[in-house]
Structure formats: C-alpha cells, structure tokens
Amino acid sequence: MDDAQGLIHTIADPDSTSAMPCFSFNMVERVGLVPEEFFGTVPLSGSHEATLSCVFNGTSDTAATYQDNEANGVYQRMEDKSAIAAGEIFKICDSA
C-alpha cells in the first residue's frame, strides 16, 4: 500500500459496498489511513468494469472492486471476455 500513496485510486460508485463502505472502512480501521487523504485523488468511474478499465488503460493507478473468490471476480470475468489482458490486473489488498 505504501507505493500507492498520492496516486489515483478509482472507485465505481460511492454507494458500492466494495468501493466505499468495505474499502474505506478497512483502510481506516485496519491500516489507519483515510482514502481521500492517502491517495492523490479518488475519482468515480460509474461501474466496476469501468474502474478496472481505468487501471488497465493507465488513467488510474489502483482501484477498489469486488471478488467473490479466487476464481470469480470482476477482473477474472473481464479477462474471460477479453476486455482486459490476462495477468495485467492483480489484487494488492483483501478486505476479508
């Protein structure tokens, strides 16, 4: 996480559980960091797929999204559809 300080961190929507309540809660409670203070900016993308596309396309450095398990999550489904290249997106933090 230290490498992400000051970078662009994209979320889908402030009402998304994975983007705000879960991610923000875990950053504050587990790590002691407030996302809006830790990251340079926290823009909204509108969807989980768009969030990961921002990372894949280089308009964002990190992102918050969801993953049901190690084999099923947003980035795995996007890889399956060839929307992003396999192996280009990876998890850096887990809220579980």
Secondary structure, DSSP 8 states (H G I E B T S, - for coil): -GGGTTSBEEBS-TT-TTTTHHHHHHIIIII---HHHHSSB--B-SSHHHHHHHHHHTS-SEE---EEETTEEHHHHHHHTTSS-TTS---S----
